[in-house]
């Protein structure tokens, strides 16, 4: 009986999953058919993604490049960003992915005018980033933020709020609200020098959203946070999205990006390698199916059991889509308890690692050829 | 203007919380010791010794704060990256520079004023009641403050484009050269070649003439200070600080942060 119920649950799950996939396919229309064939390149995806009807871009970046001089006389130049062009649409959560040193923070610092581009332009909410007044509508969390350590969190937020022309009453109310939101209400009277890294990150997040900005730019917002803190930041990002705000955040934690982002951009070696939804980036083709099941008793032997990998009391087996129904019949016949049936899809991490590996291989090739 | 004021008040708060004003304790001890000792070792010139010692202490402590904290005003914010979140607010970089400057000059003004009160207290212990000429002390203190304001501006300018260590060296170097600016100008009386003379003369006009602000000798001996000198020094300091801060703002506005 138990195995029967498990099988029923598995079929329900499979049915819902298939329906989800079908709707996904339908919404992707022509793109999906190309992706199913596996012929769609990242550039194509970017183009197709751009062509889809989208609202006005909140952030527009055009051919942004940044070179840093180095050497004793600063005559040599190292390019850390190369002709970056992309758009972040109004109201979307955009994840900026890349390994360390890829150019994520450089891009964000360029947008915030902390550094200046060698060439190219950028606009936020239709206004040039050179216009300081645009910062009335922008919130920014720096990477590994560090604030005036002689201030308390409440003083810090009040200080930053003053630049937005808020009245004293408004400042007090917002500071309290933000401290509560990021979980620093009880630590508001402690000087920041006594804060842990995670607490500083929360204070940083609070100052970024203090003035209800339309665009929020977060540089590695999850770094330094414990699982609870990460979850709280995720909730805040989702809340910002629900409020219709645009969020651009950089991260190298791919699961966060997959979970939160409407679209992601992958940057490796200073070059943008692709922009699209997490699904588009990795392709939505399944690579097979995975069944998780348990078998009561030790004496049972059947073909699927031989192929399965045992972890604790559970067995895991991977097979093709064509084999799925036969396998389920076999498990039912053996009175196995089916725990889950899931599609195996390439993760964003695999996609990301492939790009990084390709970039390194190319760099090595250039080095070997002496170019 | 609001942004400059906000940055300035925070800079003042930083100085207070970082215990910059603790130097006042040292000054108070110095003045108390001087008041007790001077009466015993310098018969008839107690007042002059106290005033000279007090004004020198106000000047040296002020220079120390102006150079070391002045250099740190911008460079510390860049090193610690506290500047990142601030510059992402609707704040212009020149507003930040002026705000930091105003904050430290306010700190120095409070510090100098407190030391002046201490100096008067020490003076009162060796001679009371105070006479009219004793109020010239305030003029000397005011001119010291102008000098410090100029040093802070120079320290900020250097810290906008070089390392803190070099900025300290440059500021102290300019200060020492500036004290001798008058001597450079009078070198033309010596038998030098015309090119060198022109060069020295040019440098003497470019360098801030810190000796202009020194009326310590006159005040210590109860002599007055001409109102015209105070007027000229005030304008000299305002114009010079304006130019140096303008340069600092331009340099900092184009600076890439780390």
Contacts between the chains, C-beta under 8 A, distances in Angstrom:
chain1	res1	chain2	res2	distance
A	109	B	257	7.1
A	112	B	84	7.5
A	112	B	87	7.1
A	112	B	88	4.8
A	113	B	87	7.0
A	114	B	83	8.0
A	114	B	84	5.9
A	114	B	87	6.0
A	114	B	88	7.5
A	114	B	256	7.7
A	114	B	257	4.6
A	115	B	256	4.2
A	115	B	257	6.1
A	116	B	254	7.1
A	116	B	256	6.0
A	132	B	90	5.5
A	132	B	91	7.1
A	132	B	92	5.4
A	133	B	90	5.7
A	135	B	88	6.0
A	135	B	89	5.7
A	135	B	90	4.3
A	135	B	91	7.7
A	136	B	90	5.0
A	138	B	88	6.8
A	139	B	88	7.8
A	140	B	84	7.6
A	140	B	85	6.7
A	140	B	88	3.7
A	141	B	85	7.7
A	142	B	81	6.4
A	142	B	84	4.0
A	142	B	85	5.8
A	142	B	88	7.7
A	144	B	81	7.8
A	145	B	81	7.6
A	145	B	84	7.3
A	145	B	85	6.4
A	146	B	80	5.3
A	146	B	81	5.3
A	146	B	82	5.9
A	147	B	82	5.8
A	147	B	85	6.7
A	148	B	10	7.2
A	148	B	14	6.5
A	148	B	82	5.6
A	150	B	13	7.3
A	150	B	14	5.7
A	150	B	17	4.0
A	150	B	18	6.3
A	151	B	13	7.8
A	159	B	6	7.0
A	159	B	10	5.7
A	160	B	85	6.9
A	160	B	86	7.5
A	160	B	89	6.1
A	162	B	2	7.4
A	162	B	6	4.6
A	163	B	3	6.1
A	163	B	6	6.5
A	163	B	86	7.9
A	163	B	89	4.0
A	163	B	90	5.9
A	163	B	91	5.5
A	164	B	89	7.1
A	164	B	90	7.0
A	165	B	2	7.4
A	204	B	85	6.9
A	207	B	85	5.9
A	208	B	85	7.8
